[in-house]
C-alpha cells in the first residue's frame, strides 16, 4: 500500500525566514512524488514534481529514497506563499492516481 | 484554454435526494478523475473514467456513480444523499493516452461545494 505522511498540520513563519515542509512516503517500488498547492479561493494546482528537478516560485524538493522523503524547501518565505500544501505520490504500477498527504497549512507573517 | 470546468459551483440538497455534478476536462485531455474533499481534509479519490468506462475506483459506496461522454466530459451522480456527503467535489483531468510520466499529472477544477441538509 502507498502512504504519504505530512507530519505538520500548520507551519507558521515570518517573511524572509527559511521554510521546510516535510513529506515522508511509503511505497515498495519507484514512485513519482509531487507537491500540489491550494491558495486561498483558488483551485488545487501542481507546484512541482520530483522528476522535473525544477525550482518553482523559489521552491525546491529533492527525493531522498534512503529516507523516503520529499521535503519542500524555500530559503526565503514570502507572504504570497501562504497556502495549503499537499504532498502526493503516484505509483509505477499503471495506476496514475495520486495518493495525497493530509496537507500542511503554511502561514507567512509580514 | 479554459482548463477544467465544473458546474454548478455550489449546491444545496436535503438528505435522501440525488445530485449530479458535471465536469469538462482540459482541452486535449481524455481522462477524468473525481475526488471528495471534506473540510480541512485531503482529496479522497472516488473514481476515474477513461474511454467512457470506469477505470479505477476508490473506497466509496455504490451510491456514487459516474459517466463519461464521447467528448470526454463527465458526470458524478450521488444517490440517497447523507449529511456526510457534504464536501467539495473536485474533478481532475489528465492524458492517459500520452507518453511517459505525463500521465501522472492531474489538472484540477475549482470544485463543486455540496451541502446536504
Interface residues (C-beta under 8 A of the other chain):
Chain A: X32 X34 X42 X43 X44 X45 X46 X49 X51 X86 X90 X95 X96 X97 X98 X99 X100 X101 X102 X103
Chain B: X4 X31 X33 X41 X42 X43 X45 X48 X56 X58 X90 X94 X96 X101 X103 X104 X105 X106 X107 X108 X109 X110 X111
